[in-house]
Amino acid sequence: MLQQLRIYKIEQGKYDEFLQHWLTGVYPARQAFGWDIQAWTVRETGELVWLLSLDCTLEEWQQQERIYYDSPERKSLNPDPGSYVVTKEERWIEALSPESP
């Protein structure tokens, strides 16, 4: 299972508007394409922190990203929630436990 932590800083004054569009557009569209999503809000800094997961290889992940972004579901989001994002960080992460090497 691949997991990517994403941290989005949202344009000042647009946080609630962004969240509305992200929750009603991106979130269900991603799920419809098989992605697992967990998300947290950091209101005081205007950030969305979310974990995107998919049981696949890196090559399949990249292919699924292209399919998602090229889909009518994603292209029809208006306004595009991405237009609210000022900065974003994406980090590959792995689960850690005492049993992990």
ROSEMAR-5706 format. One record per residue (C-alpha): residue in one letter; x, y, z; residue number from 1. Coordinates in steps of 0.5 Angstrom, whole numbers, plus 500, padded with zeros to 3 digits. Layout:
ROSEMAR-5706
resn px py pz resi
a X Y Z NUM $
...
This chain:
ROSEMAR-5706
resn px py pz resi
m 500 500 500 1 $
l 503 507 498 2 $
q 501 513 502 3 $
q 503 520 501 4 $
l 502 526 506 5 $
r 500 532 503 6 $
i 500 539 506 7 $
y 496 545 503 8 $
k 497 552 505 9 $
i 490 555 503 10 $
e 490 562 500 11 $
q 488 567 506 12 $
g 481 569 507 13 $
k 479 563 503 14 $
y 480 557 507 15 $
d 472 555 509 16 $
e 471 556 501 17 $
f 476 552 499 18 $
l 474 546 504 19 $
q 467 546 502 20 $
h 469 545 495 21 $
w 475 540 497 22 $
l 470 536 501 23 $
t 464 536 496 24 $
g 469 535 490 25 $
v 476 532 491 26 $
y 474 528 496 27 $
p 468 524 493 28 $
a 472 524 486 29 $
r 478 521 489 30 $
q 474 516 493 31 $
a 470 514 487 32 $
f 477 512 483 33 $
g 479 508 489 34 $
w 483 512 493 35 $
d 483 512 501 36 $
i 483 519 504 37 $
q 484 521 511 38 $
a 484 529 512 39 $
w 485 534 518 40 $
t 484 541 518 41 $
v 489 546 521 42 $
r 485 552 522 43 $
e 490 557 525 44 $
t 495 556 520 45 $
g 490 555 514 46 $
e 492 548 512 47 $
l 489 542 510 48 $
v 493 536 512 49 $
w 491 529 508 50 $
l 493 522 507 51 $
l 492 519 500 52 $
s 493 512 500 53 $
l 492 507 494 54 $
d 494 499 494 55 $
c 499 499 488 56 $
t 506 500 485 57 $
l 509 507 484 58 $
e 508 506 477 59 $
e 501 505 478 60 $
w 500 511 483 61 $
q 502 515 477 62 $
q 498 512 472 63 $
q 492 513 477 64 $
e 494 520 478 65 $
r 493 522 471 66 $
i 487 518 470 67 $
y 484 522 476 68 $
y 486 529 473 69 $
d 484 527 466 70 $
s 477 525 469 71 $
p 471 529 467 72 $
e 469 528 475 73 $
r 476 532 476 74 $
k 475 537 470 75 $
s 468 539 472 76 $
l 470 542 479 77 $
n 469 549 479 78 $
p 472 553 482 79 $
d 478 548 482 80 $
p 480 547 489 81 $
g 487 547 487 82 $
s 487 554 485 83 $
y 486 556 493 84 $
v 493 552 494 85 $
v 498 557 496 86 $
t 504 552 497 87 $
k 504 544 498 88 $
e 508 539 500 89 $
e 508 532 498 90 $
r 511 526 502 91 $
w 512 519 501 92 $
i 511 516 508 93 $
e 511 508 511 94 $
a 507 506 517 95 $
l 512 504 523 96 $
s 511 500 529 97 $
p 515 496 533 98 $
e 515 490 529 99 $
s 518 494 523 100 $
p 525 493 521 101 $
